[in-house]
Amino acid sequence: MSIATNIHEITPREAQQRLARGALLLDVRDDNERAAGMPAAAIGLPLTEVESRIAAVEANPAREILTICASGKRSQRAAETLHALGYTRVASIMGGFVRWNAEGLPLADGGLGADALERYSRHLLLPEVGAAGQSSLALARVALVGAGGLGSPAAFYLAAAGTGTLTLIDDDTVDRSNLQRQILHTDARVGMAKTESARMTLGALNPHIAIATHETRLVAANVEELIHGHDVVIDGADNFPTRYLLSAACTRLKIPLVYGAVHRFTGQVSVFDARRDDSPCYRCLFPEPPAAEDAPNCAEAGVLGVLPGIIGLLQASEAIKLIIGIGAPLVGRLLCFDALVASFRELRLPRDPQCPGCGADARFNGYEDIARICASA
C-alpha cells in the first residue's frame, strides 16, 4: 500500500468549520486516552484499527475526513493510511487534542476540560486512576474534622488531587504554636479562624474545587448534620469525645472513616468502613477512652513537627483509594509509624464481636451518651 507524503494539515478552528459543512472527524488516540475527553462529534477509531474498520465507519471515499490525535503525529499517519485506501479528501489537525482543548473548542459530554487535563496529567497517565478515577474525585465530597496538624496535609493533597468538595470543620483559631506543623496556616493569619485560613490556602492551590467551612466544634447535636452526604470522613481530631462521636455517626450513616493519630514521635492510621461487614470501628480499637493522664494531647506531650505531615498524607492516600476504588484500604489493619527509627509496622485489627460500637449486641442510645463516655473517663 503506497503512503502519501504530503497530508494537508489544518488548525482546530478550521476543522470546526469543516465539521459544520459535513466533514467526519476521527479521533485516532487509544481508548484510554479518549476517556479523558474528546472533541464533540468525533468518532473514536484507534490508529491501529483505521485500516481495518474505516469502511464500516465511512464507506464513501469522497467524504472529507479529518483526523486528530494527542499532538498531531498519529493523526498524520492515520490520514496517510486513509489516503492510501482511496479516501481523497483527508486532513490532519495540527496540535491535536491538546491544542483543540487549549482553544476551548467543544468537547463530548464527560470531557475533563483543558485545565483538568493539564492539572491532573500525571493522574491520567496512571491506568488505575485515568479519566474515570479523576472524574470520581471531582464528584467526591470529603469532610475533614480538624484543620490542624493532620487536617493540613490531608486537605492540601486532597485539594491538589482534585477532590470536588472539601468540608472543613474546626472551631479553633490560628495560634503561633500551630505553625510548627499545621502547614495550611501562616504567621500573618495568627488569630484567624482555622477554617478561613485553610479555605484561603486551598483555594489558592486549586480554585476549581469547592470548599465548605464550618467554624464550629463537632458535638452530639450537629455531628450527623455536618458529615451527612459525604463520601469519606477524615479524622483529624485531637480529643476522644470527637472521635467517639465520629465513629458512632460514621457507623450509623455508613460513611468510611479514615482515622489518624499522633503522639510525640509516633503515629497510626486505619480505615473504619461501615459499608463492609468485616470492618472494625474505632471502638474495636478503643472500646473505652483511656484516662486523661494516659493520653495527653500535643499541647501537653509535644509532637515532632513533621509527624502529622506523614500521618496526614497517609490519610489522604487512603481517602483517594476509597473514592476511586483502587488498592487495598487499611480496613482491619492498623499502620503504626515510629519517626525515631523510621519504621512502619502493621497490626491486624479484626472486628470485635463484642464491640460496644459495632458488635452484634451494640445498641445506639444517642450521641449525647457517646460524649458522656469520655466526659466520665
C-alpha beads as a LAMMPS data file, in Angstrom:
LAMMPS data file: protein, C-alpha beads

377 atoms
376 bonds

1 atom types
1 bond types

-500.0 500.0 xlo xhi
-500.0 500.0 ylo yhi
-500.0 500.0 zlo zhi

Masses

1 110.0

Atoms # bond

1 1 1 0.000 0.000 0.000
2 1 1 1.524 3.329 -1.026
3 1 1 1.683 6.073 1.578
4 1 1 1.045 9.750 0.881
5 1 1 3.806 12.058 1.977
6 1 1 2.152 15.492 1.953
7 1 1 -1.006 15.268 4.006
8 1 1 -2.715 18.620 4.431
9 1 1 -2.751 19.996 7.997
10 1 1 -5.404 22.349 9.340
11 1 1 -5.929 24.180 12.624
12 1 1 -8.563 23.056 15.124
13 1 1 -10.699 26.085 14.273
14 1 1 -10.528 25.286 10.581
15 1 1 -11.576 21.760 11.475
16 1 1 -14.599 23.145 13.333
17 1 1 -15.706 24.987 10.206
18 1 1 -15.310 21.883 8.057
19 1 1 -17.248 19.790 10.545
20 1 1 -20.116 22.249 10.235
21 1 1 -20.045 21.617 6.486
22 1 1 -20.299 17.844 6.902
23 1 1 -16.757 16.566 7.385
24 1 1 -16.169 13.460 9.510
25 1 1 -13.777 13.689 12.483
26 1 1 -11.834 10.608 13.590
27 1 1 -10.094 10.623 16.977
28 1 1 -7.296 8.097 16.455
29 1 1 -5.997 8.047 20.029
30 1 1 -6.266 4.883 22.126
31 1 1 -9.417 4.201 24.118
32 1 1 -7.878 5.110 27.476
33 1 1 -6.699 8.469 26.106
34 1 1 -10.119 9.360 24.746
35 1 1 -11.693 8.604 28.115
36 1 1 -10.215 11.880 29.360
37 1 1 -12.222 13.762 26.750
38 1 1 -12.579 14.034 23.007
39 1 1 -13.824 16.617 20.517
40 1 1 -17.574 16.904 20.183
41 1 1 -18.958 14.840 17.287
42 1 1 -15.707 12.867 16.902
43 1 1 -15.735 9.125 16.327
44 1 1 -13.140 7.118 18.217
45 1 1 -11.074 4.876 15.972
46 1 1 -7.578 3.928 17.228
47 1 1 -4.768 4.329 14.734
48 1 1 -4.115 0.581 14.730
49 1 1 -7.703 -0.058 13.600
50 1 1 -8.081 2.646 10.932
51 1 1 -7.217 0.399 8.012
52 1 1 -9.463 -2.493 9.085
53 1 1 -12.515 -0.534 10.280
54 1 1 -12.769 2.645 8.231
55 1 1 -15.091 1.092 5.663
56 1 1 -17.585 0.292 8.400
57 1 1 -17.398 3.842 9.731
58 1 1 -17.488 5.635 6.360
59 1 1 -17.709 3.739 3.075
60 1 1 -17.812 6.842 0.841
61 1 1 -14.206 7.644 -0.203
62 1 1 -15.269 11.085 -1.384
63 1 1 -16.369 12.324 2.041
64 1 1 -13.977 14.699 3.756
65 1 1 -12.315 13.049 6.759
66 1 1 -10.321 14.851 9.430
67 1 1 -8.035 13.052 11.873
68 1 1 -6.943 14.101 15.332
69 1 1 -4.662 12.562 17.974
70 1 1 -2.920 13.957 21.045
71 1 1 -0.411 16.246 19.343
72 1 1 -0.679 15.725 15.581
73 1 1 1.753 12.907 14.753
74 1 1 -0.512 9.854 14.826
75 1 1 -3.242 11.788 13.025
76 1 1 -0.781 12.362 10.176
77 1 1 -0.166 8.619 9.892
78 1 1 -3.891 7.928 10.032
79 1 1 -4.518 10.432 7.252
80 1 1 -1.776 8.831 5.155
81 1 1 -3.389 5.431 5.638
82 1 1 -6.779 6.803 4.575
83 1 1 -5.301 8.439 1.504
84 1 1 -3.648 5.170 0.503
85 1 1 -7.014 3.411 0.881
86 1 1 -8.565 5.776 -1.652
87 1 1 -10.041 8.488 0.567
88 1 1 -9.218 11.601 -1.403
89 1 1 -10.215 14.404 0.980
90 1 1 -8.277 13.918 4.205
91 1 1 -6.568 16.337 6.569
92 1 1 -4.774 16.107 9.913
93 1 1 -5.425 18.569 12.735
94 1 1 -2.322 20.464 13.881
95 1 1 -1.542 20.293 17.595
96 1 1 -4.078 17.545 18.119
97 1 1 -6.401 17.333 21.100
98 1 1 -4.001 19.323 23.267
99 1 1 -4.478 22.361 21.015
100 1 1 -8.191 21.672 20.486
101 1 1 -8.731 21.732 24.229
102 1 1 -6.465 24.739 24.801
103 1 1 -8.506 26.749 22.301
104 1 1 -11.696 25.931 24.178
105 1 1 -13.408 24.095 21.325
106 1 1 -16.415 21.869 22.102
107 1 1 -15.882 18.579 23.892
108 1 1 -18.050 15.498 24.005
109 1 1 -20.010 15.007 27.230
110 1 1 -17.776 13.850 30.058
111 1 1 -14.645 15.692 28.948
112 1 1 -12.444 16.919 31.770
113 1 1 -11.625 20.249 30.179
114 1 1 -8.312 21.912 29.378
115 1 1 -7.374 22.898 32.932
116 1 1 -8.105 19.439 34.339
117 1 1 -6.234 17.654 31.578
118 1 1 -3.144 19.712 32.321
119 1 1 -3.517 19.892 36.097
120 1 1 -4.115 16.173 36.606
121 1 1 -1.997 14.905 33.703
122 1 1 0.120 12.685 35.970
123 1 1 -3.022 11.058 37.372
124 1 1 -4.368 10.486 33.884
125 1 1 -1.229 8.569 32.959
126 1 1 -1.968 6.002 35.677
127 1 1 -4.269 3.259 34.349
128 1 1 -5.552 2.716 37.901
129 1 1 -6.731 6.336 38.029
130 1 1 -7.187 7.648 34.499
131 1 1 -10.110 9.803 33.449
132 1 1 -12.672 7.673 35.266
133 1 1 -10.832 7.946 38.572
134 1 1 -10.251 11.663 38.136
135 1 1 -13.949 12.139 37.428
136 1 1 -14.756 10.195 40.612
137 1 1 -12.501 12.540 42.562
138 1 1 -14.194 15.563 41.011
139 1 1 -17.584 14.308 42.215
140 1 1 -16.393 13.309 45.694
141 1 1 -17.253 15.041 48.955
142 1 1 -14.789 14.660 51.826
143 1 1 -15.308 16.012 55.335
144 1 1 -12.183 16.862 57.339
145 1 1 -12.750 17.149 61.056
146 1 1 -9.930 19.397 62.171
147 1 1 -7.868 21.857 60.132
148 1 1 -4.751 21.381 62.214
149 1 1 -1.791 19.022 62.175
150 1 1 -3.468 16.078 60.429
151 1 1 -6.063 18.050 58.507
152 1 1 -3.454 20.354 56.961
153 1 1 -1.529 17.810 54.851
154 1 1 -4.636 15.742 54.166
155 1 1 -6.562 18.774 52.887
156 1 1 -3.585 20.045 50.869
157 1 1 -3.201 16.837 48.908
158 1 1 -6.915 16.153 48.514
159 1 1 -7.289 19.641 47.060
160 1 1 -4.313 19.119 44.776
161 1 1 -5.773 15.788 43.640
162 1 1 -8.978 17.489 42.507
163 1 1 -11.383 16.295 45.196
164 1 1 -14.583 18.081 44.225
165 1 1 -15.776 19.290 47.638
166 1 1 -13.817 19.577 50.872
167 1 1 -15.748 20.360 54.040
168 1 1 -13.583 21.772 56.843
169 1 1 -14.911 21.531 60.402
170 1 1 -12.962 23.306 63.158
171 1 1 -13.803 25.887 65.823
172 1 1 -10.239 26.947 66.612
173 1 1 -8.166 29.962 65.579
174 1 1 -4.593 30.007 64.324
175 1 1 -2.001 30.225 67.078
176 1 1 1.704 30.768 66.533
177 1 1 2.425 27.436 68.234
178 1 1 0.436 25.726 65.436
179 1 1 2.790 26.835 62.690
180 1 1 5.456 24.237 63.501
181 1 1 3.219 21.546 61.968
182 1 1 -0.102 22.992 60.705
183 1 1 1.064 23.926 57.230
184 1 1 -2.251 25.327 55.975
185 1 1 -1.664 28.437 58.077
186 1 1 0.812 31.329 58.064
187 1 1 2.222 33.762 60.569
188 1 1 0.156 36.567 59.068
189 1 1 -3.037 34.668 59.926
190 1 1 -2.452 34.228 63.644
191 1 1 -5.813 34.863 65.310
192 1 1 -7.812 33.995 62.169
193 1 1 -10.298 31.123 62.173
194 1 1 -8.505 27.979 61.010
195 1 1 -11.320 27.159 58.605
196 1 1 -10.960 30.530 56.871
197 1 1 -7.175 30.315 56.782
198 1 1 -7.435 26.833 55.289
199 1 1 -10.003 27.994 52.736
200 1 1 -7.649 30.738 51.549
201 1 1 -4.696 28.363 51.197
202 1 1 -6.595 25.576 49.449
203 1 1 -8.400 27.974 47.116
204 1 1 -5.064 29.408 46.023
205 1 1 -3.756 25.913 45.305
206 1 1 -6.799 24.710 43.349
207 1 1 -9.508 27.256 42.518
208 1 1 -11.603 24.607 40.759
209 1 1 -12.756 22.729 43.863
210 1 1 -15.495 23.692 46.322
211 1 1 -14.509 24.390 49.924
212 1 1 -17.195 24.453 52.603
213 1 1 -16.284 25.673 56.081
214 1 1 -17.949 25.212 59.455
215 1 1 -16.391 27.239 62.251
216 1 1 -17.888 25.089 64.952
217 1 1 -16.987 22.249 67.250
218 1 1 -18.327 18.854 66.267
219 1 1 -20.723 17.819 69.059
220 1 1 -23.619 15.438 69.609
221 1 1 -26.176 17.958 68.347
222 1 1 -24.523 18.580 64.967
223 1 1 -22.390 15.546 64.118
224 1 1 -24.815 13.906 61.680
225 1 1 -25.758 17.187 60.027
226 1 1 -22.124 18.100 59.421
227 1 1 -20.960 14.818 57.903
228 1 1 -24.136 13.589 56.192
229 1 1 -23.812 13.325 52.410
230 1 1 -20.037 12.931 52.344
231 1 1 -18.229 10.032 50.712
232 1 1 -15.359 9.897 53.209
233 1 1 -14.663 11.466 56.609
234 1 1 -11.099 12.162 57.736
235 1 1 -10.484 12.177 61.468
236 1 1 -8.074 14.973 62.261
237 1 1 -9.412 15.457 65.786
238 1 1 -7.249 15.802 68.877
239 1 1 -9.679 14.599 71.539
240 1 1 -11.573 11.431 72.417
241 1 1 -15.131 12.876 72.616
242 1 1 -14.921 13.955 68.953
243 1 1 -13.507 10.617 67.853
244 1 1 -16.220 8.609 69.597
245 1 1 -18.893 10.844 68.102
246 1 1 -17.377 10.458 64.640
247 1 1 -17.173 6.702 64.999
248 1 1 -20.817 6.450 66.045
249 1 1 -22.046 8.785 63.293
250 1 1 -19.995 7.179 60.521
251 1 1 -21.200 3.748 61.625
252 1 1 -24.827 4.867 61.535
253 1 1 -24.509 6.733 58.233
254 1 1 -22.301 4.068 56.585
255 1 1 -19.522 6.541 55.736
256 1 1 -15.886 5.366 55.659
257 1 1 -13.828 6.992 58.414
258 1 1 -10.086 7.455 57.880
259 1 1 -8.533 7.500 61.328
260 1 1 -5.204 9.078 62.179
261 1 1 -3.475 9.975 65.425
262 1 1 -0.063 11.269 66.516
263 1 1 1.789 11.338 69.833
264 1 1 5.302 12.672 70.346
265 1 1 7.271 10.645 67.742
266 1 1 4.685 8.008 66.772
267 1 1 1.524 7.910 64.713
268 1 1 -1.079 5.461 63.458
269 1 1 -3.585 5.192 60.629
270 1 1 -6.516 2.907 59.877
271 1 1 -9.789 2.858 57.945
272 1 1 -13.134 2.058 59.534
273 1 1 -15.584 1.340 56.721
274 1 1 -19.093 0.640 57.990
275 1 1 -20.188 -0.370 54.492
276 1 1 -18.192 -3.585 54.947
277 1 1 -19.319 -6.404 57.213
278 1 1 -15.729 -7.276 58.084
279 1 1 -14.624 -3.771 59.060
280 1 1 -13.925 -2.845 62.673
281 1 1 -14.874 0.556 64.049
282 1 1 -12.938 2.949 66.252
283 1 1 -14.330 1.312 69.392
284 1 1 -12.933 -2.048 68.305
285 1 1 -9.564 -0.336 68.779
286 1 1 -10.502 1.721 71.854
287 1 1 -13.666 0.267 73.450
288 1 1 -13.463 2.877 76.209
289 1 1 -11.403 6.087 76.352
290 1 1 -8.180 5.955 78.340
291 1 1 -7.694 8.094 81.390
292 1 1 -6.593 11.651 80.640
293 1 1 -3.160 11.103 82.169
294 1 1 -2.593 8.145 79.835
295 1 1 -3.389 10.111 76.685
296 1 1 -2.090 13.697 76.878
297 1 1 -2.639 15.878 73.829
298 1 1 0.045 17.590 71.759
299 1 1 -0.048 20.703 73.905
300 1 1 0.868 18.608 76.928
301 1 1 3.170 15.944 75.476
302 1 1 4.602 17.656 72.402
303 1 1 4.854 16.286 68.869
304 1 1 7.577 16.189 66.219
305 1 1 6.515 18.763 63.649
306 1 1 6.850 16.537 60.578
307 1 1 4.941 13.618 62.116
308 1 1 1.409 14.925 61.422
309 1 1 2.535 15.521 57.846
310 1 1 3.433 11.862 57.409
311 1 1 0.250 10.559 59.019
312 1 1 -1.988 13.143 57.335
313 1 1 -0.594 12.219 53.910
314 1 1 -1.339 8.563 54.599
315 1 1 -4.902 9.567 55.481
316 1 1 -5.219 11.456 52.184
317 1 1 -3.872 8.427 50.324
318 1 1 -6.461 6.167 51.950
319 1 1 -9.249 8.617 51.129
320 1 1 -8.245 8.742 47.461
321 1 1 -8.134 4.939 47.278
322 1 1 -11.616 4.742 48.795
323 1 1 -13.018 7.325 46.377
324 1 1 -11.538 5.783 43.239
325 1 1 -11.946 2.198 44.392
326 1 1 -8.338 1.077 43.952
327 1 1 -5.827 -0.802 46.040
328 1 1 -6.384 -2.294 49.486
329 1 1 -7.567 0.251 52.086
330 1 1 -6.348 -0.128 55.659
331 1 1 -9.540 -1.890 56.740
332 1 1 -8.819 -4.356 59.532
333 1 1 -5.234 -3.124 59.725
334 1 1 -3.551 -0.546 61.952
335 1 1 -0.460 1.023 60.395
336 1 1 1.953 2.349 63.015
337 1 1 4.902 4.676 62.353
338 1 1 7.844 5.458 64.605
339 1 1 9.741 8.530 63.430
340 1 1 12.732 7.952 65.718
341 1 1 13.685 4.707 63.991
342 1 1 11.925 5.461 60.682
343 1 1 9.935 2.238 60.761
344 1 1 6.416 1.147 59.898
345 1 1 4.698 -1.872 61.324
346 1 1 1.242 -3.204 60.617
347 1 1 -1.013 -4.703 63.253
348 1 1 -4.034 -6.814 62.491
349 1 1 -7.218 -5.152 63.720
350 1 1 -10.172 -7.526 63.354
351 1 1 -13.743 -6.585 64.089
352 1 1 -14.612 -7.255 67.732
353 1 1 -17.869 -9.264 68.040
354 1 1 -18.338 -7.742 71.500
355 1 1 -17.570 -4.180 70.411
356 1 1 -19.881 -1.658 72.114
357 1 1 -19.944 0.362 68.887
358 1 1 -20.468 -2.195 66.110
359 1 1 -20.791 -5.614 67.771
360 1 1 -23.838 -7.840 67.404
361 1 1 -25.238 -6.640 70.724
362 1 1 -24.331 -2.976 70.302
363 1 1 -27.161 -0.563 70.988
364 1 1 -27.195 3.075 69.973
365 1 1 -28.603 5.251 72.751
366 1 1 -27.856 8.640 71.263
367 1 1 -24.815 10.782 70.653
368 1 1 -25.051 12.540 73.993
369 1 1 -24.345 9.229 75.704
370 1 1 -21.290 8.758 73.485
371 1 1 -19.935 12.126 74.613
372 1 1 -20.561 11.264 78.279
373 1 1 -18.356 8.182 77.952
374 1 1 -15.390 10.493 77.501
375 1 1 -16.510 13.109 79.989
376 1 1 -16.697 10.498 82.724
377 1 1 -13.408 8.793 81.878

Bonds

1 1 1 2
2 1 2 3
3 1 3 4
4 1 4 5
5 1 5 6
6 1 6 7
7 1 7 8
8 1 8 9
9 1 9 10
10 1 10 11
11 1 11 12
12 1 12 13
13 1 13 14
14 1 14 15
15 1 15 16
16 1 16 17
17 1 17 18
18 1 18 19
19 1 19 20
20 1 20 21
21 1 21 22
22 1 22 23
23 1 23 24
24 1 24 25
25 1 25 26
26 1 26 27
27 1 27 28
28 1 28 29
29 1 29 30
30 1 30 31
31 1 31 32
32 1 32 33
33 1 33 34
34 1 34 35
35 1 35 36
36 1 36 37
37 1 37 38
38 1 38 39
39 1 39 40
40 1 40 41
41 1 41 42
42 1 42 43
43 1 43 44
44 1 44 45
45 1 45 46
46 1 46 47
47 1 47 48
48 1 48 49
49 1 49 50
50 1 50 51
51 1 51 52
52 1 52 53
53 1 53 54
54 1 54 55
55 1 55 56
56 1 56 57
57 1 57 58
58 1 58 59
59 1 59 60
60 1 60 61
61 1 61 62
62 1 62 63
63 1 63 64
64 1 64 65
65 1 65 66
66 1 66 67
67 1 67 68
68 1 68 69
69 1 69 70
70 1 70 71
71 1 71 72
72 1 72 73
73 1 73 74
74 1 74 75
75 1 75 76
76 1 76 77
77 1 77 78
78 1 78 79
79 1 79 80
80 1 80 81
81 1 81 82
82 1 82 83
83 1 83 84
84 1 84 85
85 1 85 86
86 1 86 87
87 1 87 88
88 1 88 89
89 1 89 90
90 1 90 91
91 1 91 92
92 1 92 93
93 1 93 94
94 1 94 95
95 1 95 96
96 1 96 97
97 1 97 98
98 1 98 99
99 1 99 100
100 1 100 101
101 1 101 102
102 1 102 103
103 1 103 104
104 1 104 105
105 1 105 106
106 1 106 107
107 1 107 108
108 1 108 109
109 1 109 110
110 1 110 111
111 1 111 112
112 1 112 113
113 1 113 114
114 1 114 115
115 1 115 116
116 1 116 117
117 1 117 118
118 1 118 119
119 1 119 120
120 1 120 121
121 1 121 122
122 1 122 123
123 1 123 124
124 1 124 125
125 1 125 126
126 1 126 127
127 1 127 128
128 1 128 129
129 1 129 130
130 1 130 131
131 1 131 132
132 1 132 133
133 1 133 134
134 1 134 135
135 1 135 136
136 1 136 137
137 1 137 138
138 1 138 139
139 1 139 140
140 1 140 141
141 1 141 142
142 1 142 143
143 1 143 144
144 1 144 145
145 1 145 146
146 1 146 147
147 1 147 148
148 1 148 149
149 1 149 150
150 1 150 151
151 1 151 152
152 1 152 153
153 1 153 154
154 1 154 155
155 1 155 156
156 1 156 157
157 1 157 158
158 1 158 159
159 1 159 160
160 1 160 161
161 1 161 162
162 1 162 163
163 1 163 164
164 1 164 165
165 1 165 166
166 1 166 167
167 1 167 168
168 1 168 169
169 1 169 170
170 1 170 171
171 1 171 172
172 1 172 173
173 1 173 174
174 1 174 175
175 1 175 176
176 1 176 177
177 1 177 178
178 1 178 179
179 1 179 180
180 1 180 181
181 1 181 182
182 1 182 183
183 1 183 184
184 1 184 185
185 1 185 186
186 1 186 187
187 1 187 188
188 1 188 189
189 1 189 190
190 1 190 191
191 1 191 192
192 1 192 193
193 1 193 194
194 1 194 195
195 1 195 196
196 1 196 197
197 1 197 198
198 1 198 199
199 1 199 200
200 1 200 201
201 1 201 202
202 1 202 203
203 1 203 204
204 1 204 205
205 1 205 206
206 1 206 207
207 1 207 208
208 1 208 209
209 1 209 210
210 1 210 211
211 1 211 212
212 1 212 213
213 1 213 214
214 1 214 215
215 1 215 216
216 1 216 217
217 1 217 218
218 1 218 219
219 1 219 220
220 1 220 221
221 1 221 222
222 1 222 223
223 1 223 224
224 1 224 225
225 1 225 226
226 1 226 227
227 1 227 228
228 1 228 229
229 1 229 230
230 1 230 231
231 1 231 232
232 1 232 233
233 1 233 234
234 1 234 235
235 1 235 236
236 1 236 237
237 1 237 238
238 1 238 239
239 1 239 240
240 1 240 241
241 1 241 242
242 1 242 243
243 1 243 244
244 1 244 245
245 1 245 246
246 1 246 247
247 1 247 248
248 1 248 249
249 1 249 250
250 1 250 251
251 1 251 252
252 1 252 253
253 1 253 254
254 1 254 255
255 1 255 256
256 1 256 257
257 1 257 258
258 1 258 259
259 1 259 260
260 1 260 261
261 1 261 262
262 1 262 263
263 1 263 264
264 1 264 265
265 1 265 266
266 1 266 267
267 1 267 268
268 1 268 269
269 1 269 270
270 1 270 271
271 1 271 272
272 1 272 273
273 1 273 274
274 1 274 275
275 1 275 276
276 1 276 277
277 1 277 278
278 1 278 279
279 1 279 280
280 1 280 281
281 1 281 282
282 1 282 283
283 1 283 284
284 1 284 285
285 1 285 286
286 1 286 287
287 1 287 288
288 1 288 289
289 1 289 290
290 1 290 291
291 1 291 292
292 1 292 293
293 1 293 294
294 1 294 295
295 1 295 296
296 1 296 297
297 1 297 298
298 1 298 299
299 1 299 300
300 1 300 301
301 1 301 302
302 1 302 303
303 1 303 304
304 1 304 305
305 1 305 306
306 1 306 307
307 1 307 308
308 1 308 309
309 1 309 310
310 1 310 311
311 1 311 312
312 1 312 313
313 1 313 314
314 1 314 315
315 1 315 316
316 1 316 317
317 1 317 318
318 1 318 319
319 1 319 320
320 1 320 321
321 1 321 322
322 1 322 323
323 1 323 324
324 1 324 325
325 1 325 326
326 1 326 327
327 1 327 328
328 1 328 329
329 1 329 330
330 1 330 331
331 1 331 332
332 1 332 333
333 1 333 334
334 1 334 335
335 1 335 336
336 1 336 337
337 1 337 338
338 1 338 339
339 1 339 340
340 1 340 341
341 1 341 342
342 1 342 343
343 1 343 344
344 1 344 345
345 1 345 346
346 1 346 347
347 1 347 348
348 1 348 349
349 1 349 350
350 1 350 351
351 1 351 352
352 1 352 353
353 1 353 354
354 1 354 355
355 1 355 356
356 1 356 357
357 1 357 358
358 1 358 359
359 1 359 360
360 1 360 361
361 1 361 362
362 1 362 363
363 1 363 364
364 1 364 365
365 1 365 366
366 1 366 367
367 1 367 368
368 1 368 369
369 1 369 370
370 1 370 371
371 1 371 372
372 1 372 373
373 1 373 374
374 1 374 375
375 1 375 376
376 1 376 377
